[in-house]
Amino acid sequence: MKRHFVVALALSLGAGAACQRQAPARVAVRVAAAADLRFALNELTAAFKSAHPNVDVTVSYGSSGSFFAQLLNRAPFDVFLSADLNYPRQLADRGLILPGTEFTYGIGRVVLWTLASSPIDVTHAGMNALTDPRVRHVAIANPEHAPYGRAAESALRSAGVYERVAPKLVFGENVSQALQFVQSGSAEVGIIALSLAVSPAVENDGRFVEIPLDSYPPIEQGGAILSWASNAEAARLFRSFMLSGDARGVLRRYGFFPPGA
């Protein structure tokens, strides 16, 4: 009886050890992402996690230009998702991404946004609303390092209102912070990403109107896997997911359109 117990215990321990050996190891993908992706990427990473439960995705949001400067010094990220495809291209020119991993995930758009309770009628007045005396501050992302800030500045110039609006401009570190300035009342109107304006977390807070596409250069957004990625295989899984039909459907719902759309 004792012998049978010992044999059974040994078999049980062996089976347990085998199960531990077969369990997939947990890996991580660290993503540096443009601030306009915040809400869309929350949904996308949840879907990715469901399909790949052993891969943990952590996302840091900020301005693409600031991330680019950090990545030149090999900041600890695996994937870069930029609001300006030129940044991944510049990293590629320096040999700082894995060859062949550069990709485009969508074209962004900008809108005029104000609180739902605001008396400023952006939906009908458009860019001319910014010259209203009641508008004392206009929030945009900092054009020095944020692609959406550069798009906002271009749209202001194209509309012929830049000189009158320039004294009112307040700069967010990124486009998400520009939205926060309007939400908090620090600015009456903001020029922000469509992806933020249509997100479930924001859509009921305000009103917006799209700024004509021909008034600013296309906001071609893309990414790449960095050459020092801690787990290149997991990073490639995430990249493939970002290019999948399901992901593109989510991105389009948040205002990221395919090239040429």
C-alpha positions in Angstrom: 0.0 0.0 0.0 2.8 2.3 0.9 4.6 1.5 -2.3 1.5 2.3 -4.4 1.1 5.7 -2.6 4.7 6.6 -3.3 4.3 5.7 -7.0 1.1 7.7 -7.3 2.7 10.7 -5.6 5.7 10.6 -7.9 3.4 10.4 -11.0 1.4 13.4 -9.6 4.4 15.5 -9.0 5.8 14.6 -12.5 2.5 15.6 -14.1 2.5 18.9 -12.2 6.0 19.7 -13.3 5.1 18.9 -16.9 2.2 21.2 -16.8 4.4 24.0 -15.4 6.9 23.4 -18.2 4.1 23.5 -20.9 2.5 26.7 -19.5 3.4 29.6 -21.9 5.8 32.1 -20.3 4.4 35.6 -19.8 6.0 38.3 -22.0 5.6 42.1 -22.2 5.2 44.6 -25.0 6.0 48.2 -24.0 4.4 50.7 -26.4 5.1 54.4 -26.7 1.9 55.8 -28.3 0.7 59.2 -29.6 -1.8 60.8 -27.2 -4.5 60.8 -29.8 -4.6 57.0 -29.6 -5.5 56.9 -25.9 -9.1 55.8 -26.2 -8.8 53.7 -29.4 -5.8 51.9 -28.1 -7.4 51.1 -24.7 -10.0 49.1 -26.7 -7.4 47.6 -29.0 -5.1 46.4 -26.3 -8.1 44.7 -24.5 -8.9 42.8 -27.7 -5.2 41.9 -28.2 -5.0 40.7 -24.6 -8.0 38.5 -25.2 -6.4 36.9 -28.2 -2.9 36.6 -26.6 -3.4 36.2 -22.8 0.3 35.5 -22.2 1.3 38.9 -23.6 1.1 41.9 -21.3 0.8 45.3 -23.1 1.8 48.4 -21.3 1.2 51.8 -23.0 2.7 55.2 -22.3 1.0 58.2 -24.0 2.6 61.4 -25.0 3.6 63.6 -27.9 5.2 61.9 -30.8 8.1 64.3 -31.0 9.0 63.9 -27.4 9.0 60.1 -27.7 11.1 60.4 -30.8 13.7 62.4 -28.8 13.7 59.7 -26.1 14.0 56.9 -28.6 17.1 58.4 -30.1 18.6 57.6 -26.7 17.0 54.1 -26.7 14.3 54.7 -24.3 12.9 51.4 -22.9 10.0 50.7 -25.4 9.4 47.9 -27.8 6.9 49.5 -30.2 6.5 53.1 -31.3 3.0 54.3 -32.5 3.5 57.8 -33.8 1.0 60.5 -35.0 3.6 61.4 -37.6 5.0 58.6 -39.8 8.1 60.7 -40.4 9.3 59.9 -36.9 9.5 56.1 -37.4 11.0 56.8 -40.8 13.8 58.8 -39.2 14.4 56.1 -36.7 14.6 53.6 -39.6 17.2 55.8 -41.3 19.3 55.6 -38.2 19.0 51.8 -37.9 16.9 52.0 -34.8 14.0 49.8 -35.8 13.8 46.2 -36.9 14.0 46.1 -40.7 10.7 45.8 -42.4 8.6 46.6 -39.4 7.5 50.2 -40.3 3.8 50.4 -41.0 0.9 52.9 -41.4 -2.1 52.5 -39.2 -4.3 55.4 -40.2 -4.8 59.0 -41.2 -5.9 61.4 -38.4 -8.1 64.4 -38.6 -8.6 67.5 -36.5 -11.7 69.2 -35.2 -12.8 72.4 -33.4 -14.1 71.3 -30.0 -15.9 73.1 -27.2 -18.0 72.2 -24.2 -21.6 71.3 -24.8 -22.6 74.2 -22.5 -20.5 76.7 -24.3 -22.2 79.7 -26.1 -19.5 79.5 -28.8 -21.1 78.1 -31.9 -18.3 76.2 -33.5 -20.6 73.9 -35.6 -21.8 76.8 -37.7 -19.1 79.5 -37.4 -16.2 77.1 -38.0 -12.8 78.7 -37.7 -14.3 82.1 -37.5 -15.6 81.2 -34.1 -12.1 81.6 -32.8 -12.2 85.3 -33.4 -15.3 85.7 -31.2 -14.4 88.1 -28.3 -15.8 85.6 -25.9 -13.0 83.2 -26.9 -10.0 84.3 -24.8 -8.0 81.1 -25.1 -7.7 78.5 -27.8 -6.0 75.2 -26.9 -3.8 73.3 -29.3 -1.0 70.8 -28.9 2.5 72.3 -29.0 3.5 72.5 -32.7 7.2 72.1 -31.7 6.8 68.4 -31.0 3.2 67.4 -31.6 1.9 66.6 -35.1 -1.6 67.6 -34.2 -0.2 71.0 -33.0 1.4 71.5 -36.4 -1.9 70.5 -38.1 -3.8 73.0 -36.0 -1.4 75.8 -36.8 -1.6 75.1 -40.5 -5.4 75.1 -40.3 -5.4 78.5 -38.6 -3.1 79.9 -41.3 -5.2 78.4 -44.1 -8.3 79.9 -42.6 -6.7 83.3 -42.5 -7.2 83.7 -38.7 -3.8 82.9 -37.4 -2.6 86.4 -36.7 -5.8 87.2 -34.7 -5.9 84.0 -32.8 -2.1 83.6 -32.1 -2.3 85.8 -28.9 -5.0 83.4 -27.6 -3.2 80.2 -28.1 -2.3 78.0 -25.1 -0.2 74.9 -25.8 -0.7 71.4 -24.4 2.2 69.1 -24.1 0.2 66.8 -26.4 -3.3 66.8 -28.1 -4.8 65.0 -25.1 -3.7 67.8 -22.8 -5.2 70.4 -25.2 -8.5 68.7 -24.8 -8.1 68.8 -21.0 -7.6 72.5 -21.1 -11.0 73.0 -22.7 -12.7 70.5 -20.4 -11.3 72.3 -17.4 -12.4 75.7 -18.6 -8.8 76.9 -19.1 -9.7 77.5 -22.8 -13.0 78.1 -24.5 -12.2 76.2 -27.7 -9.6 73.6 -28.7 -8.3 72.2 -31.9 -8.0 68.5 -31.1 -7.9 65.0 -32.7 -11.2 63.6 -34.1 -10.3 60.4 -32.3 -10.6 62.1 -29.0 -13.8 64.0 -29.8 -15.7 60.8 -30.9 -14.5 58.6 -28.0 -17.2 57.4 -25.6 -15.5 59.1 -22.7 -15.7 62.6 -24.4 -18.5 62.6 -27.0 -21.2 63.7 -24.6 -19.1 66.5 -23.1 -18.9 68.7 -26.1 -19.7 69.8 -29.6 -17.3 69.7 -32.6 -17.0 70.4 -36.2 -14.4 68.8 -38.5 -11.8 71.2 -40.0 -11.5 70.9 -43.8 -8.9 68.3 -44.8 -7.4 70.6 -47.4 -6.4 73.2 -44.7 -3.6 71.1 -43.2 -1.2 68.4 -44.4 -2.3 64.8 -44.1 -1.7 63.4 -40.6 -0.2 60.1 -41.7 0.2 58.0 -38.6 2.4 54.9 -38.3 4.7 52.8 -36.2 7.6 50.4 -36.0 9.2 47.8 -33.8 12.4 49.2 -32.1 15.7 47.4 -32.7 16.2 46.8 -29.0 12.7 45.3 -28.4 12.9 42.9 -25.4 10.8 40.3 -27.1 10.7 40.8 -30.9 8.2 37.9 -31.4 5.6 39.4 -29.0 6.2 42.9 -30.6 5.5 41.4 -34.1 2.3 39.8 -32.8 1.2 43.2 -31.6 2.2 44.8 -35.0 0.2 42.2 -36.9 -2.8 42.8 -34.7 -2.6 46.5 -35.4 -2.8 45.8 -39.1 -5.6 43.3 -38.9 -9.1 43.9 -40.2 -10.6 43.9 -36.7 -8.1 46.6 -35.5 -8.6 48.7 -38.6 -12.4 48.6 -37.9 -11.8 49.9 -34.4 -9.4 52.6 -35.6 -11.8 53.8 -38.3 -14.6 54.1 -35.7 -12.3 56.4 -33.7 -11.6 58.6 -36.7 -8.4 57.0 -38.1 -9.0 56.5 -41.8 -7.1 54.3 -44.2 -4.7 56.2 -46.6 -6.7 57.6 -49.6 -10.1 57.5 -47.7 
